[in-house]
Amino acid sequence: MIRLATWIVVSLLLTAGIAWLVSLPGTAMIEVAGYRMQPRLGLAAFVVAAALAGVILAWSILRRILDAPRYFAKLNRERRRDAGVAALSDGFVALQAGDPGRARVLAREARSNLPRNHAAQLLEARSDLALGDMQSAREHYRALISNKKTAVAALAGLYEQARTQGRTDAALSFAQKAVALSPQTRWASDAVLDDLTRRGQWELALASVNAEAAVTREEKMLKRRKQAVIETALAREQVDTNPLSALDHATLALKLVPDFVPAALIAARIQSNRGDVRKAMSLLRRVWRATSHPHVATLYANAQPGASAVDRLKRVRELIDSPPASRPAAIVLARSAVDAYDWATARAALANHVATDPTQAVCLLMAEIEDGQNADQGKAREWLARAVRAPADPVWIADGITSDEWEPTSPVTGALDAFEWRVPLSTANGRGEPRPLGERLPAPVGPPPAVPAPAAAETPLAPPAGAQ
């Protein structure tokens, strides 16, 4: 409605203007090529306006004629661009679908239609790499390095190619260049970090992790975990040469991850050796409540140097409720009770775990109890035989390798934070068990934790005279 009213008002104003112009008195003299005209003033205005309109129309037609080659060239460029973009899109889809041959054909078509588009050359390089044409892929990637926009992508391709060919030094060099260009590139920073941790350069590794950007909650948690692992590795490295610095690193690791068991063990051992037994016990008590890790309870029992077996049993009873709520707690309590020759307490601690699928540690402890309390060699041998077929207990394991002590990196792949405390599930030596790490592990940090159960070949200690 408003538009209609506006159109009517404008039309009326235009009509009134034309009527006013026609009604103007007077004449105008126009002389062209010897011809003289004296039309009325309004008519002269119309003539001038018509002449101007004719000139404008003629110029418009002439300009279109002159611009025709440029116009058709523009249409051709747009057509080639549309064809190149379509080929580029279809090429990436083909590469993702597992058809690198068709992807390379489409990439070359896209490059012919889009000569300045570096994505087409990147697609061709990726296709060459997937087809195994390493020389062509390397040439494309090296051509892309000169452009700031594609340098990191080209380095990623060269890094992947070097890893495929087993050239680890070259792959690391490409990753370092990518970090220098873009420090927040995740694949490059991870590659540099893996190399630093594999070589044990923990200070540089910590600086690399500190420089990583973390935006989401998951990224922040992962970054704190890496920092805690590296701080613990520094503590392990300095525990013998500089205990105070090692304690600082372990404490910082616990601030990052409060229930990180390896850091808690190192910190508690150093505090115990320095005479801060209460601090060590308080730390171990807190970590035990969060994790129920048997090494924590074992170290808690041995926090006071020179304590007798009876004192260690009392200390374990302070930490573990009776009856124990979990199998690790039961094993630790039974181990302390056996060391103190308190057979009744040891048997009671394992009572809930003997009847239902006992593990190897439970079977070995029961063999000790039977041999020490009743001197029944038959029952002891029966428990030893059951231990051979019993399920395994949790251990530190990484890539099929088991260890009594936590390690910051995997001995197989060198991956950071690879060791997990769990029951071995996969077989690595064909006999149903992962391979022990053996001599390839470094020496344990600090005094080693007590073993939950003795080996089957060990002979139980005889109780002292008069012991109940």
C-alpha positions as a printed Julia matrix, in Angstrom:
468×3 Matrix{Float64}:
  0.0     0.0     0.0
  2.79    2.39    0.88
  4.61    1.6    -2.37
  1.46    2.3    -4.41
  0.92    5.63   -2.67
  4.56    6.56   -3.23
  4.31    5.71   -6.95
  1.14    7.83   -7.34
  2.73   10.83   -5.6
  5.89   10.61   -7.7
  3.85   10.3   -10.91
  1.8    13.37  -10.01
  4.94   15.36   -9.23
  6.57   14.3   -12.51
  3.44   15.23  -14.5
  3.23   18.57  -12.76
  6.86   19.24  -13.58
  6.4    18.43  -17.26
  3.28   20.64  -17.43
  5.15   23.47  -15.77
  8.08   23.06  -18.15
  5.81   23.09  -21.26
  3.91   26.13  -20.04
  7.04   28.21  -19.61
  6.8    31.39  -21.78
  9.46   32.31  -24.3
 11.36   30.67  -27.1
 14.79   29.18  -27.58
 17.01   29.68  -30.63
 18.85   26.6   -31.91
 21.21   26.9   -34.86
 22.85   23.77  -36.26
 24.71   23.55  -39.62
 23.09   26.67  -40.98
 19.63   25.69  -39.83
 17.95   27.91  -37.31
 15.01   26.86  -35.14
 13.05   28.8   -32.55
 10.89   26.29  -30.67
  9.11   27.08  -27.49
 11.16   26.74  -24.36
  9.42   23.55  -23.19
  9.84   21.86  -26.55
 13.49   22.81  -26.64
 13.97   21.2   -23.26
 12.4    17.99  -24.61
 14.64   18.08  -27.65
 17.75   18.47  -25.52
 16.64   15.64  -23.22
 15.93   13.39  -26.23
 19.33   14.19  -27.71
 21.05   13.33  -24.45
 19.09   10.07  -24.21
 20.09    9.2   -27.76
 23.75    9.86  -27.03
 23.6     7.75  -23.89
 21.89    4.89  -25.74
 24.4     5.02  -28.58
 27.33    5.0   -26.14
 25.85    2.08  -24.25
 25.5     0.03  -27.44
 29.02    0.97  -28.57
 30.48    0.08  -25.17
 28.83   -3.33  -25.23
 30.26   -3.97  -28.68
 33.73   -2.93  -27.56
 33.5    -4.96  -24.32
 32.25   -8.11  -26.03
 35.71   -9.85  -26.14
 36.31   -9.04  -22.48
 32.82  -10.24  -21.57
 33.23  -13.56  -23.35
 36.67  -14.01  -21.76
 35.1   -13.44  -18.35
 32.42  -16.03  -19.12
 35.13  -18.48  -20.15
 37.11  -17.86  -16.93
 34.01  -18.4   -14.82
 33.24  -21.6   -16.69
 36.8   -22.87  -16.19
 36.7   -21.88  -12.54
 33.44  -23.74  -11.98
 34.85  -26.79  -13.74
 38.06  -26.59  -11.69
 36.22  -26.27   -8.4
 34.0   -29.24   -9.33
 37.06  -31.32  -10.28
 38.83  -30.32   -7.07
 35.83  -31.27   -4.95
 35.34  -34.58   -6.73
 39.08  -35.28   -6.44
 39.1   -34.92   -2.65
 36.01  -37.12   -2.44
 37.7   -39.76   -4.62
 40.88  -39.65   -2.53
 38.89  -40.05    0.67
 36.92  -42.91   -0.92
 40.16  -44.79   -1.68
 40.49  -44.1    -5.42
 43.81  -42.2    -5.7
 44.09  -42.8    -9.47
 40.88  -40.95  -10.24
 41.81  -38.34   -7.65
 45.08  -37.63   -9.46
 43.29  -37.26  -12.82
 40.81  -34.84  -11.28
 43.65  -32.98   -9.55
 45.41  -32.42  -12.86
 42.16  -31.25  -14.42
 41.68  -28.86  -11.52
 45.23  -27.55  -11.91
 44.67  -26.86  -15.62
 41.51  -24.9   -14.84
 42.81  -23.3   -11.63
 46.51  -22.63  -12.22
 46.82  -20.42   -9.12
 44.93  -22.7    -6.76
 47.45  -24.49   -4.52
 44.81  -26.9    -3.22
 44.82  -28.65   -6.61
 48.58  -29.2    -6.41
 48.19  -30.41   -2.82
 45.53  -32.87   -3.97
 47.83  -34.16   -6.7
 50.65  -34.58   -4.2
 48.38  -36.51   -1.84
 47.24  -38.7    -4.74
 50.84  -39.39   -5.78
 51.68  -40.31   -2.21
 48.73  -42.7    -2.02
 49.77  -44.3    -5.34
 53.36  -44.74   -4.16
 54.84  -42.2    -6.59
 57.16  -40.73   -3.97
 59.3   -38.7    -6.36
 56.36  -36.78   -7.84
 54.82  -36.27   -4.42
 58.1   -34.88   -3.07
 58.4   -32.44   -5.98
 54.86  -31.15   -5.42
 55.39  -30.74   -1.69
 58.68  -28.93   -2.11
 57.01  -26.53   -4.57
 54.3   -25.82   -2.0
 56.76  -25.04    0.82
 57.62  -21.68   -0.74
 54.08  -20.44   -0.12
 53.29  -19.42    3.45
 49.68  -20.54    3.11
 50.6   -24.09    2.05
 53.97  -24.55    3.78
 52.59  -26.37    6.83
 50.39  -28.63    4.68
 53.39  -29.45    2.47
 55.54  -30.22    5.5
 52.77  -32.51    6.78
 52.88  -34.41    3.49
 56.67  -34.65    3.54
 56.53  -35.8     7.16
 54.06  -38.54    6.3
 56.17  -39.59    3.3
 59.34  -39.76    5.39
 57.61  -41.85    8.03
 56.31  -44.22    5.35
 59.83  -44.66    4.01
 61.3   -45.11    7.5
 63.4   -41.91    7.36
 62.87  -40.88   10.98
 65.48  -38.11   10.99
 63.94  -36.45    7.93
 60.44  -36.79    9.41
 61.6   -35.12   12.61
 63.22  -32.31   10.61
 59.96  -31.63    8.77
 58.05  -31.62   12.06
 60.5   -29.14   13.6
 60.12  -26.82   10.6
 56.34  -27.01   10.92
 56.56  -26.11   14.62
 58.77  -23.15   13.75
 56.18  -21.91   11.24
 53.09  -22.72   13.32
 53.73  -23.69   16.97
 50.09  -24.73   17.46
 50.2   -27.45   14.79
 49.24  -30.55   16.75
 50.84  -33.28   14.6
 54.16  -31.43   14.48
 54.26  -30.63   18.19
 53.36  -34.24   19.03
 56.15  -35.53   16.79
 58.72  -33.21   18.37
 57.48  -34.12   21.85
 57.73  -37.85   21.11
 61.32  -37.41   19.97
 62.25  -35.42   23.08
 60.68  -37.92   25.46
 62.2   -40.86   23.61
 65.65  -39.33   24.14
 64.9   -38.39   27.75
 65.22  -34.62   27.24
 62.54  -33.86   29.81
 63.26  -30.16   30.26
 62.77  -29.45   26.55
 59.75  -31.75   26.49
 58.18  -29.82   29.36
 58.78  -26.53   27.57
 57.16  -27.98   24.44
 54.06  -29.07   26.36
 53.83  -25.73   28.17
 53.75  -23.97   24.79
 50.79  -26.03   23.58
 47.44  -24.25   23.32
 44.52  -25.84   25.16
 41.03  -24.46   24.57
 38.51  -27.15   25.41
 38.2   -28.9    28.74
 39.5   -32.17   27.28
 42.55  -30.45   25.82
 43.32  -28.8    29.16
 43.05  -32.12   31.0
 45.31  -33.83   28.45
 47.87  -31.04   28.75
 47.88  -31.27   32.57
 48.32  -35.02   32.32
 51.34  -34.65   29.99
 52.85  -32.05   32.31
 52.37  -34.34   35.32
 54.01  -37.28   33.54
 57.01  -35.2    32.49
 57.36  -33.68   35.97
 57.35  -37.21   37.42
 59.97  -38.29   34.89
 62.16  -35.37   36.02
 61.64  -36.43   39.62
 62.7   -40.01   38.82
 65.79  -38.72   37.06
 66.89  -36.51   39.98
 65.8   -38.62   42.94
 69.32  -39.9    43.66
 71.35  -36.82   42.7
 69.08  -34.0    43.88
 66.27  -35.24   46.16
 64.94  -31.76   46.96
 64.51  -30.89   43.29
 62.96  -34.31   42.69
 60.49  -33.65   45.52
 59.56  -30.31   43.96
 58.89  -31.95   40.6
 56.83  -34.73   42.19
 54.83  -32.22   44.22
 54.12  -30.15   41.12
 52.97  -33.3    39.31
 50.54  -33.99   42.15
 49.2   -30.46   41.89
 48.48  -31.09   38.22
 47.01  -34.57   38.76
 46.25  -35.06   42.5
 45.86  -38.86   42.35
 48.89  -39.63   40.14
 50.32  -42.7    41.85
 53.93  -42.66   40.47
 54.44  -39.06   41.61
 52.93  -39.82   45.02
 55.27  -42.79   45.51
 58.35  -40.74   44.64
 57.34  -37.82   46.86
 56.49  -40.1    49.8
 59.77  -42.0    49.53
 61.78  -38.79   49.54
 59.82  -37.39   52.49
 60.25  -40.65   54.39
 64.0   -40.67   53.75
 64.22  -37.06   54.97
 62.36  -37.93   58.17
 59.02  -36.32   57.24
 57.13  -39.51   57.95
 53.86  -37.77   58.81
 53.81  -35.84   55.55
 54.58  -39.03   53.62
 51.83  -40.95   55.38
 49.32  -38.14   54.93
 50.07  -38.01   51.2
 49.84  -41.77   50.81
 46.6   -41.9    52.78
 45.01  -39.34   50.48
 46.16  -41.09   47.3
 45.08  -44.48   48.66
 41.53  -43.21   49.24
 41.44  -41.99   45.64
 43.05  -44.98   43.88
 43.3   -48.04   46.21
 46.64  -48.77   44.56
 48.52  -51.59   46.37
 51.93  -49.94   45.97
 50.61  -46.94   47.89
 49.45  -49.11   50.8
 52.71  -51.08   50.77
 54.77  -47.9    50.93
 52.49  -46.58   53.68
 53.3   -49.67   55.75
 57.04  -49.11   55.19
 57.0   -45.33   55.62
 58.82  -45.57   58.98
 62.36  -46.88   58.34
 63.36  -49.76   60.61
 59.8   -50.55   61.74
 59.1   -54.15   62.74
 56.67  -56.4    60.94
 54.14  -56.0    63.76
 54.37  -52.2    63.5
 53.89  -52.4    59.75
 50.78  -54.53   60.24
 49.37  -51.97   62.71
 50.0   -49.2    60.22
 48.28  -51.15   57.43
 45.28  -51.74   59.71
 45.03  -47.99   60.2
 44.79  -47.55   56.45
 42.68  -50.57   55.44
 39.33  -51.44   56.94
 38.64  -54.99   58.06
 37.38  -56.88   56.16
 39.05  -55.21   53.18
 36.69  -53.76   50.62
 38.79  -54.68   47.56
 41.17  -57.42   46.48
 44.26  -55.13   46.38
 43.56  -54.03   49.94
 43.08  -57.64   51.04
 46.38  -58.69   49.45
 48.32  -55.86   51.1
 46.78  -56.59   54.53
 47.39  -60.33   54.16
 50.99  -59.7    53.07
 51.67  -57.58   56.17
 49.94  -60.13   58.4
 52.03  -62.99   56.96
 55.21  -60.99   57.55
 54.1   -60.52   61.17
 53.12  -64.23   61.45
 49.54  -63.23   62.23
 48.0   -66.13   60.34
 44.46  -65.53   61.53
 44.42  -61.94   60.29
 45.93  -62.99   56.97
 43.35  -65.74   56.46
 40.49  -63.43   57.45
 41.71  -60.76   55.01
 41.59  -63.22   52.1
 38.39  -65.0    53.15
 36.14  -63.11   50.73
 38.51  -63.62   47.78
 39.46  -67.28   48.15
 36.21  -68.9    47.1
 35.51  -66.76   44.02
 38.21  -67.05   41.35
 41.35  -66.26   43.41
 44.22  -64.54   41.6
 47.86  -65.62   41.58
 48.77  -63.36   44.51
 45.87  -64.73   46.6
 46.86  -68.32   45.84
 50.5   -67.72   46.73
 49.56  -66.03   50.0
 47.23  -68.9    50.89
 50.09  -71.33   50.22
 52.25  -69.37   52.66
 49.48  -69.29   55.24
 48.86  -73.04   55.02
 52.56  -73.79   55.22
 53.2   -71.36   58.07
 50.11  -71.9    60.21
 49.44  -75.61   59.81
 52.67  -76.85   58.24
 50.39  -78.65   55.77
 52.59  -79.2    52.76
 49.77  -80.85   50.83
 47.46  -77.83   51.0
 50.37  -75.49   50.34
 51.29  -77.43   47.18
 47.64  -77.4    46.14
 47.52  -73.61   46.38
 50.81  -73.36   44.48
 49.36  -75.49   41.7
 46.26  -73.31   41.58
 48.47  -70.22   41.32
 49.86  -71.49   38.01
 46.39  -71.45   36.43
 44.94  -68.53   38.38
 44.14  -65.15   36.79
 46.93  -62.6    36.84
 46.97  -59.58   39.12
 47.2   -55.99   37.86
 50.66  -54.81   36.79
 52.15  -51.86   34.96
 51.81  -52.75   31.3
 52.49  -50.95   28.02
 52.53  -52.42   24.49
 52.61  -55.99   25.81
 55.5   -55.3    28.21
 55.0   -55.66   31.97
 56.98  -53.93   34.7
 56.99  -53.8    38.49
 57.7   -50.06   38.3
 55.98  -47.31   36.34
 57.9   -45.85   33.4
 57.16  -42.51   31.7
 57.5   -43.93   28.17
 56.85  -47.21   26.44
 59.98  -49.34   25.92
 58.59  -50.44   22.54
 57.24  -47.3    20.85
 58.61  -44.59   23.14
 55.1   -43.15   23.55
 54.61  -40.88   26.55
 52.38  -42.08   29.4
 51.89  -45.53   27.86
 52.03  -47.61   31.06
 48.7   -48.51   32.66
 47.94  -50.32   35.9
 45.67  -53.14   34.78
 45.32  -56.88   34.38
 47.16  -58.16   31.27
 44.65  -59.09   28.6
 46.64  -59.72   25.41
 49.37  -62.25   24.79
 52.79  -61.19   23.62
 54.93  -64.33   23.89
 52.4   -66.96   22.8
 51.92  -68.36   26.31
 49.02  -66.24   27.47
 51.05  -63.56   29.31
 52.73  -60.31   28.31
 56.5   -60.37   28.35
 58.2   -58.93   31.42
 60.34  -55.91   30.76
 63.38  -57.44   32.44
 66.72  -55.77   32.07
 65.49  -53.17   29.58
 63.88  -51.12   32.31
 65.95  -48.56   34.22
 66.56  -49.1    37.89
 63.53  -48.4    40.11
 63.27  -44.99   41.74
 63.81  -45.08   45.5
 63.2   -48.17   47.59
 61.08  -50.65   45.61
 57.55  -51.39   46.78
 56.95  -54.66   48.49
 55.89  -57.46   46.18
 52.28  -58.47   46.89
 53.09  -62.16   46.97
 56.29  -64.21   46.95
 57.36  -66.3    44.01
 56.27  -69.91   43.92
 59.79  -71.16   44.39
 60.4   -69.22   47.6
 60.43  -71.09   50.9
 58.24  -69.48   53.6
 60.03  -68.22   56.66
 59.57  -70.26   59.77
 57.89  -68.39   62.67
 60.04  -67.58   65.64
 59.83  -69.73   68.67
 56.69  -69.09   70.71
 54.94  -67.11   67.94
 51.17  -67.55   67.81
